[in-house]
Amino acid sequence: MASVSLSKAEKSFIQTSLQATPPLRADGRALLDYRTVLLETGVASQANGSAKLNVGKAPLEGGGGTEVLAATKLEVEDVENGDGLDGGRIVCAVTCSPSAYPHLSSNALDEVQYDLTMILHQTISHQTLHPKNLGILPKKKSWLLNLDVVVFADAGNVLDAIFMAARAALWDTKVPRTRAIQYQAKKAGSGTGSGDMDVDSGNEPGHGLSGFDTRDMARTAADFELPDYWDEGEVLDGRDRWPVCVTLNVLPSHHYLDATTPEEASTPLKLHLAFSFPTDQPCHLQALRLLGPGELQLPQLKTLIADGEKYAKELFTALESKLRDEDLRRNVKARDKFASR
């Protein structure tokens, strides 16, 4: 996504090197190798879920690379007033730091932000990925999940980094548990008040439905409450469905992954593919985007999509393993902190 000014000679040298036998890259990687990916979750204390990711950070200098921060925040929306959707909704936004694109004007930076936002939002908010636990009270209250991504530095392959950070933040997201509240008039002789507040406690006659599971709320409930303020809640539904993106940088003879900024500027065609891998289901191609002045024949496109699925599965597996390690690390840290009190 980043653009640097390269001469024709520099572009030709990079392309020739990539198509050499064997191919040569400035950092010594093979064509299908990713740079080092560093990931940490739970980095924003005020968010419902968050993650910080860096692709290509220099191990010795301690800097550089594509750096992205993603965070989620849940807000209550009133469905009855038309402010939200029954069952909840997701809104994504991508913001780019001016320092990530110092060569761009303000208007050009806005265009980059808009472009990245549309790709992420249209993919993540698709109905096939919609979590089941964003509803609070049927036809009355629901959660709005805001997913905000900030690009602090772009050293190439920013779209793949954005999707990885977004998936990690959604994985880290906790939805507060809620309990339905009903207001009922008091029976004659039961008191002097005009009304009473009942909390649903079961589905026995006269009690309504359980309130701890937001999917089983009583339809007659008037409002809701959080049963335990300190409870982090339950994980966001559909952890296994959040997609990853792989960008295939296409040359006349072959393609390669995880392009640096000079490599991006030297490659005429890019194919962005977003795949999700639901448990016990075939993978889903959630998004496809072809950028650049080059052309692809249909048989070539089919082959690239098949290759992209394989690369995405490998990336998905590696990322999920890292996310589970992060869960374990934070659980151990929380347990040790509690034990030291």
NORVENMO-V296770 format. One line per field, one symbol per residue. phi: phi as a letter, one per 40 degrees, with the letter a starting at -180 (. if undefined). psi: psi as a letter, one per 20 degrees, with the letter a starting at -180 (. if undefined). A space follows every 10 residues. Layout:
phi->???
psi->???
This chain:
phi->.cbbcbcccc cccccccccc bccbbdcgcc cbccccbbba bgcbccccaa abbbbgcccc cgbggcbbbb abacbcbccc cgcbbcggab bbabbbcdcc bccccccccc cccccccccc ccccccccbc ccbccbbdgb bacbccbbbb ccabbhgccc cccccccccc cccbcdcbbc bbbbcccdgc icccabbbcd bibcdgbgbc bccccbcccc ccaaaccadc cchbcccgdc cccbbbbccc bdbababfcc cccccbbcab bcbbbbbccg bccbccaaab bhccbbcddc cccccccccc cccccdcccc ccccccdccc cccccccccc c
psi->hqpqoqrhgg ggggggghjr orqpqhjjqr hjpqrppppp rkiohiqhqq qpqpokpphg hjaaropppq qqppqpqohh jjhaqpirrp pqppppphhh miiqrgghgh ggggghgggg ghghjqhijp qikiqfppjg qrpooooppp ohpokqlhgg gghghggggh hippppqrpq pqpqqqqpii riqirqpppp jrkqpjiarq ihoiikqpii qharrohohi phaqqpqkhi iprqppooop rhharrrmqr ghggiipipp opppqqmqpk qqqpohqppp qrirqpqghg ggghggghgg hhgggggggh ghhhhggggh ggghghghhi .
